[in-house]
Amino acid sequence: MTSVSRSVRFLACGLVTLCWLTTRPAVAGSTTPPPYGPSWQRDFSTPLEEDESFLILGFGADRQFSSSLLRSVDNGYLTVSDPRLPREGGSFAAIGFDAMSVFDDTRVTGTINLAGIPDPPPPTSGPGWENEIGMGLLARGDLIDGNAYVGGINFLTGEPFILLLTNRMIYEYDVRSGASLADDIPDFKSRSFYLQFDTRSNYGFESGSLQIDSVDLKLSVYNQPGGTLLSTVDWSTQSVFGPGLAGIFASFRDAHNPEVYPPLFASFDDVAATVPEPPAVVLAGIGVVACVAVRRRRW
């Protein structure tokens, strides 16, 4: 067999494998979930005590777990709050996630701020509060290293944002922001918004193997599910985080200045994490790798 015919055969093998991977149906009666489909969803219509796999954790400004965080689904949506002030050891940030599911590329969706941003109690001393809370969705969360991607809205400025969390899930980061929603929606603090947060790895061949070069992050903000697109934020980052948890996120802006913040309060509903279809280059790479194995065995 000539080198040209071998190359043609090799490429054809990869393309056939790609077509098979993208068109094969789920096996009837199989207990294995379909390759690309809904992974989990929460509508918070049942007591949290009945959902042992969905965990909600609070963090103080000192990056230690907070014991005073409250969780409630009494109104048909999830409310996360803390009666204690951040400067007194109350929660500075909170996350919620399905502890049984870990994702690489994912789409996280959900509605935020259903209860609105409440008026904080008057401060006992000093200047007024700076209620700069970010509320949104979490992807590739790592509780050990404290890394995560987050897409959400800053409810002081009205700016949608994407951020890279480091250092125990606290809201200090590298960030990209979009145009403020306040220009078109003056009462945005009392409105709910539907978010769609996508993470997608970009692959390239290096030293004969498939490697992740960067991760594309995209936040889309809608007025409601299936409604009007209000804003988008796009970011391709070379800060590549490994597979992790998906869920919800709320945090104030500056962990070094907790005395200016009121008690934490955030609300969420209809949160879901879905595994998207992988890009063609990944599937083609799988086909090529498979053909390499066959080729080594036969040639």
Protein Blocks (a to p, Z undefined) as FASTA:
>chain_A
ZZklmmmmmmmmmmmmmmmmmmpccdehiabdcfbdcfbdcehlacfklmmkbccddddf
kopacfkbccdfklopacdddfbdfklopafbdcdddfkbccfbdcddddehklopaddd
ddfbdjddddddcddddehiafknopacdddddfknopacddddeehhiacddddddddf
klmmmmlmmpccddddddddddddeehiacdfbdcddddddfbehiacfbdcddddfbdc
dddddddddddfblmlmmlpccdddddehiacddddddfklmmmmmmmmmmmmmmmmZZ
